[in-house]
Amino acid sequence: MHYFLLGSSVMALIYLSAGGNVHVFQKPRFIGVKTGRTVIIYCVPSNPNPFNGSFPVEWSKDPTFEKQLQDSHKIKIMKGSNVMNASITLKKVETEDSGTYFCRLKGSNGPGTELQVSRYSDPQSILMRSRVKDVIIFIQGLLLILCIVVPLVQYYRLEKKEDAIYEVPEDDHIYEGLQIEQCGGADLYEDITAYARDTDAAWEVESPDQE
């Protein structure tokens, strides 16, 4: 009997000492769901006995609890008790609901529960998006090639056009009317000299009075 009373006293002391320092756990630690689902996160104290009746719980997506979550049409917060764990219920979650949720009991914060919400994707729509991306990549590559090839072709054509306009003639036809062979070749200048008049000859000027 004495041992039973001693054991009970020790357990009571343990409970009383634990009441001032509550360790908080969260279950589950990670949740991955599709959009439109309902999610429940539990906040579990290491020793619920020190709490008398129901005990309040605080929830936040910020570990500093600067902005706390409140009850709404989408969020339902349940208090805890000796027989029921505190919890938060998120209805019809969307991608913006993703994040880490923290609970607080008597000033002790939980380790956090990470929620990852992803959109439901139909395999056919995924395949269609993949094909569209492939077509877009192909068109971008084709446009890039055209942007490189077209200027080069235009530059090549412009060069050919300039060469055609400023083409140097193969034969020089400046002296086409003068055929050296027909002029006698080397005797050309001698023939010209033969026909030259003597500049030293006296000029005969006929006077009007001369008969």
C-alpha positions as CSV (number, residue, x, y, z in Angstrom):
1,M,0.0,0.0,0.0
2,H,2.8,2.4,0.9
3,Y,4.5,1.6,-2.4
4,F,1.4,2.3,-4.3
5,L,1.0,5.7,-2.6
6,L,4.7,6.5,-3.2
7,G,4.3,5.6,-6.9
8,S,1.2,7.7,-7.3
9,S,3.0,10.7,-5.6
10,V,5.9,10.3,-8.0
11,M,3.7,10.2,-11.0
12,A,1.8,13.3,-9.8
13,L,5.0,15.1,-9.4
14,I,6.1,14.2,-12.9
15,Y,2.8,15.4,-14.3
16,L,3.0,18.6,-12.3
17,S,6.6,19.3,-13.5
18,A,5.6,18.5,-17.0
19,G,2.7,20.9,-16.9
20,G,5.0,23.9,-17.2
21,N,7.0,22.5,-20.1
22,V,4.7,20.9,-22.7
23,H,6.3,19.3,-25.8
24,V,4.1,19.7,-28.9
25,F,4.0,17.3,-31.8
26,Q,2.1,17.6,-35.1
27,K,0.6,14.8,-37.1
28,P,1.2,14.2,-39.9
29,R,4.5,16.0,-40.7
30,F,3.9,16.1,-44.4
31,I,0.8,16.0,-46.6
32,G,0.6,15.9,-50.4
33,V,-2.8,16.2,-52.0
34,K,-4.6,17.3,-55.1
35,T,-6.7,20.5,-55.3
36,G,-10.2,20.3,-53.9
37,R,-9.4,17.8,-51.1
38,T,-10.0,18.3,-47.3
39,V,-6.9,18.2,-45.0
40,I,-6.8,17.7,-41.2
41,I,-3.6,18.5,-39.2
42,Y,-3.5,17.5,-35.5
43,C,-1.6,19.2,-32.7
44,V,-0.7,16.7,-30.0
45,P,0.8,17.7,-26.5
46,S,3.3,15.4,-25.0
47,N,1.2,15.3,-21.8
48,P,-2.5,16.4,-22.0
49,N,-3.2,15.7,-18.3
50,P,-2.2,19.1,-16.9
51,F,-4.8,20.8,-19.1
52,N,-8.1,21.2,-17.3
53,G,-11.0,20.6,-19.7
54,S,-10.5,22.0,-23.2
55,F,-7.4,24.0,-24.1
56,P,-7.1,26.5,-26.9
57,V,-4.7,26.1,-29.8
58,E,-3.2,28.7,-32.2
59,W,-2.3,28.0,-35.8
60,S,-0.2,30.0,-38.3
61,K,1.8,29.6,-41.5
62,D,4.5,31.7,-39.9
63,P,6.7,30.2,-37.1
64,T,6.7,33.6,-35.4
65,F,2.9,33.6,-35.2
66,E,2.7,37.2,-36.3
67,K,-0.4,36.4,-38.4
68,Q,-2.6,33.7,-37.0
69,L,-5.2,31.6,-38.9
70,Q,-8.8,32.1,-37.9
71,D,-12.1,30.2,-38.4
72,S,-13.7,30.8,-41.7
73,H,-15.8,29.0,-44.3
74,K,-12.6,27.2,-45.4
75,I,-10.8,26.8,-42.1
76,K,-12.1,25.0,-39.0
77,I,-10.0,25.1,-35.8
78,M,-10.8,22.6,-33.1
79,K,-9.7,23.0,-29.5
80,G,-8.0,20.1,-27.7
81,S,-8.8,18.3,-24.4
82,N,-7.7,15.3,-22.4
83,V,-9.5,13.0,-24.8
84,M,-9.3,14.8,-28.1
85,N,-6.3,16.4,-29.9
86,A,-6.5,19.9,-31.2
87,S,-6.7,20.1,-35.0
88,I,-7.2,22.4,-38.0
89,T,-9.3,21.5,-41.0
90,L,-8.7,23.0,-44.4
91,K,-11.5,22.5,-46.9
92,K,-11.2,22.4,-50.7
93,V,-7.5,23.3,-50.7
94,E,-5.9,25.1,-53.6
95,T,-2.3,25.5,-54.7
96,E,-2.0,28.8,-52.7
97,D,-2.8,26.8,-49.5
98,S,0.6,25.1,-49.8
99,G,3.0,25.9,-47.0
100,T,4.1,24.9,-43.5
101,Y,1.5,25.0,-40.8
102,F,2.5,25.5,-37.1
103,C,0.5,25.0,-34.0
104,R,1.1,26.5,-30.5
105,L,-0.1,25.1,-27.1
106,K,0.6,27.1,-23.9
107,G,3.5,29.0,-25.6
108,S,5.1,25.9,-27.1
109,N,5.3,25.6,-30.8
110,G,4.9,22.5,-32.8
111,P,7.6,21.4,-35.4
112,G,5.3,22.2,-38.3
113,T,3.4,20.3,-41.0
114,E,4.2,20.9,-44.6
115,L,1.3,20.9,-47.0
116,Q,1.9,20.5,-50.7
117,V,-1.1,21.0,-53.0
118,S,-0.9,20.2,-56.7
119,R,-3.4,20.5,-59.5
120,Y,-5.0,17.4,-61.0
121,S,-3.8,16.9,-64.5
122,D,-5.4,14.7,-67.1
123,P,-2.9,12.5,-69.1
124,Q,-4.4,13.6,-72.4
125,S,-4.0,17.3,-71.5
126,I,-0.4,16.7,-70.4
127,L,0.4,15.0,-73.7
128,M,-1.3,17.8,-75.6
129,R,0.7,20.5,-73.7
130,S,3.9,18.5,-74.4
131,R,3.1,18.5,-78.1
132,V,2.3,22.2,-78.2
133,K,5.7,22.9,-76.5
134,D,7.5,20.8,-79.1
135,V,5.8,22.7,-81.9
136,I,6.7,26.0,-80.3
137,I,10.3,24.9,-79.9
138,F,10.4,23.8,-83.6
139,I,8.9,27.1,-84.8
140,Q,11.4,29.1,-82.7
141,G,14.3,27.1,-84.2
142,L,13.0,27.6,-87.7
143,L,12.6,31.3,-87.2
144,L,16.2,31.5,-85.8
145,I,17.5,29.7,-88.9
146,L,15.6,32.1,-91.2
147,C,16.9,35.1,-89.3
148,I,20.4,33.9,-90.0
149,V,20.0,32.6,-93.6
150,V,17.9,35.3,-95.1
151,P,20.4,38.2,-94.4
152,L,23.2,36.1,-95.8
153,V,21.3,35.4,-99.0
154,Q,20.4,39.1,-99.4
155,Y,24.0,40.1,-98.8
156,Y,25.2,37.5,-101.4
157,R,22.7,38.8,-104.0
158,L,23.7,42.4,-103.4
159,E,27.3,41.5,-103.9
160,K,26.5,39.8,-107.2
161,K,24.4,42.8,-108.3
162,E,27.2,45.2,-107.6
163,D,29.7,43.0,-109.5
164,A,27.4,43.0,-112.5
165,I,27.0,46.8,-112.5
166,Y,30.7,47.6,-112.0
167,E,32.1,44.8,-114.2
168,V,35.4,45.6,-115.9
169,P,35.2,44.9,-119.6
170,E,37.5,42.1,-120.8
171,D,38.6,44.0,-124.0
172,D,39.5,47.7,-124.0
173,H,37.5,49.2,-126.9
174,I,38.6,52.8,-126.4
175,Y,40.8,52.6,-129.5
176,E,38.5,50.3,-131.4
177,G,38.4,52.6,-134.5
178,L,42.2,52.7,-134.7
179,Q,43.7,49.6,-136.1
180,I,47.5,49.8,-135.8
181,E,48.0,47.1,-138.5
182,Q,45.9,49.2,-141.0
183,C,48.0,52.3,-140.3
184,G,51.2,50.7,-141.3
185,G,52.6,49.7,-137.9
186,A,56.0,51.3,-137.3
187,D,55.8,53.5,-140.5
188,L,52.8,55.4,-139.1
189,Y,54.8,58.3,-137.8
190,E,57.0,58.4,-141.0
191,D,53.9,58.7,-143.2
192,I,52.5,61.5,-141.1
193,T,55.8,63.4,-141.3
194,A,55.7,63.0,-145.1
195,Y,52.5,64.9,-145.3
196,A,53.5,67.6,-142.9
197,R,54.1,71.0,-144.6
198,D,57.2,73.0,-144.2
199,T,56.4,75.6,-141.6
200,D,59.5,77.6,-142.7
201,A,58.0,78.3,-146.2
202,A,57.2,82.0,-146.9
203,W,53.6,82.9,-146.9
204,E,52.4,84.5,-150.2
205,V,49.8,87.1,-149.6
206,E,48.1,88.5,-152.6
207,S,47.6,92.1,-152.4
208,P,44.4,93.6,-153.8
209,D,46.5,96.0,-156.0
210,Q,48.5,93.1,-157.5
211,E,47.5,92.1,-160.9
